[in-house]
């Protein structure tokens, strides 16, 4: 035990004197967590709180286009500005650029006439199918399309949602006109406003409820998503210090001397595991603490810790051990510090990408989705998400923990094989 | 040469070659070094000195024959029992430059199997003898080459080994440090330690060693007391003897 303790003390001393290593392991991930969470939080706000700015050039003078603008306004996700003069793509593009608008819509000049004709035709068809006499059904063409210009930075998902919103406003206008025509044809008087509102506006409400295992109803936010994900990234980033430290020891004469002493090098490997496991736990503690106490001060949502703190500790411990084992594995096989750092950094980015840290794994398809299962970061993230977002407890993450332990055991075997193969033990 | 005293090193009929590299290999090598000897192992670059020391310290394992240290066969027994017998002072600075001399000695002392009290006692002794007391708590990376050499030596002898392998222990140091190191090696030898020494500084070797072996091409080409070898080959110094037996061509 004395040998192990002395080795741990030695490793801690070297670590604490490695200012660059400490910056890489603590400062960089902290900056990463704050920056990424801030950016994602802005995106969340853009979608959820801020309204998208839309310029509408209405070249029509009738009622239908006015109703369409009113309906678009009612959707709630747009800040509408009317720009009557910007009728061409060039003018609209310049106006969008000058006014920071994401969208520009041009309503065609004969919109009302065409909507009116289409609704009368539809109403006539309906009356005929009911067996009632109506106006002669005239064959009419489609309404000229609305033109929607958009800023290319608008993501496709958001663009589709915008399109859906405008389409529903358009549908409402056309339905209203059809309903009015139909009512007038039957009753020969205009549709009463109250009835019209009841028929068209009485939408059934949709209750949105986040699913959780512990019954809490906390709405997930950028912090709850990002803090656990980037904590995992930080843990695996110990490779930049640990992988290099093993290579340094191997290539320096100290390793030759260690081999001539009556102590097995496994003591050194176990010491490094304990030392860096403490580092990963400290990283998690620092990043979680920042999420809880610092984030609210910089305008970000505070991190809510899971109710099962024991499960959180166990998951963090196992994730940390897996990260440390991976780092040692790379250090054992790398021949130079450049190899360890280069391969280490690139492999961590790849593992985090396929593991769902950068793109949610549910959004992945085919090979990428299968590859996620081979990234230990994926199982770390699933465990954290279960605890942080779904209100899960130890029982909910036990399968993920077992998988992580299996991956760690395989890495330990590879380390042993590597040390034997390179005649290091 | 017949060695009748108890043997510190006994190599019998040893064979070794690096896989895929036939440049340095030993075949049927025999070498005996008596206990308490100051033994110098010399040869040109690539002659096999480092390989031979690696085989004697267990860093490499012989393909055939046997290598015994104080009667214990290297590579056949538990490393922890044979590795206690010797200390190794490599040519490279084989310690942690980020640590102080005390911290290095604490760590390597523990790995050498010493207790906490023994480490403290030996650390104080060694730092005093080697003139490092004043810098005992400073990081070694800020030391001069001579101070680093002394730290290197202190670590190699912290556990009072019976055999000490010294690979160029004074290379790159000033005259004063070189002199102090050689004096300390004499002191260790007087206290019973066997010294196995390699160096290219032959004048220093003449001062330190009374038994020498010249090695070239994986073979021991001469071995005896320095006085006898000089007399037999009609040379006036180890340097002349060395050039006479190994030639004047460049070695890689």
Interface residues (C-beta under 8 A of the other chain):
Chain A: X2 X3 X6 X7 X9 X10 X13 X14 X17 X18 X252 X253 X254 X256 X257 X258 X259 X260 X261 X262 X263 X264 X267
Chain B: X57 X58 X59 X79 X80 X81 X82 X83 X84 X86 X88 X90 X91 X92 X93 X94 X95 X96 X98 X99 X103 X106 X107 X108 X110 X111 X112 X113 X115 X116 X139 X155 X156
